[in-house]
Amino acid sequence: KKDIPAVNFITHEIHCRRNIEICSFCQDSIPKSEMKNHIESEHVQVTCECRMKVENSLLKDHQASACPLRPVLCRFCDIQLPFNKLPEHELFCGARTELCRGCGRNVLLRDLREHPRSCG
């Protein structure tokens, strides 16, 4: 997968055929002696704490962006909770009220950002 000077191509091709394999999972060029280790470390299926099976090499990405148990912050109270609990929590949390210093009314937390437009 790299440019090889034409003068070295035949020697290079012979070397590659003897020593390099293409991984059937990720299409990377891997030395034959390291292929078993590569597959076991990168492509073995592991189970996330959410019980979803993913390739070991993709686990960190899954946990950061797709896992339903990934930690997220509530936009109203900044408490950290699992992503799958966020909608239920924010329904309750956003229904809490705070006193508006401008008009003296109690305003729902979920409406607090928009309230200054109608305040007073």
Secondary structure as UniProt FT lines:
FT   HELIX           6..8
FT   HELIX           9..19
FT   STRAND          20..22
FT   TURN            24..26
FT   STRAND          29..31
FT   HELIX           32..34
FT   HELIX           35..38
FT   HELIX           39..43
FT   STRAND          45..47
FT   TURN            49..50
FT   STRAND          53..55
FT   HELIX           56..58
FT   HELIX           59..61
FT   HELIX           62..66
FT   TURN            68..69
FT   STRAND          71..73
FT   TURN            75..77
FT   STRAND          80..82
FT   HELIX           83..85
FT   HELIX           86..93
FT   TURN            94..95
FT   STRAND          97..99
FT   TURN            101..103
FT   STRAND          106..108
FT   HELIX           109..111
FT   TURN            112..114
FT   HELIX           115..118
//
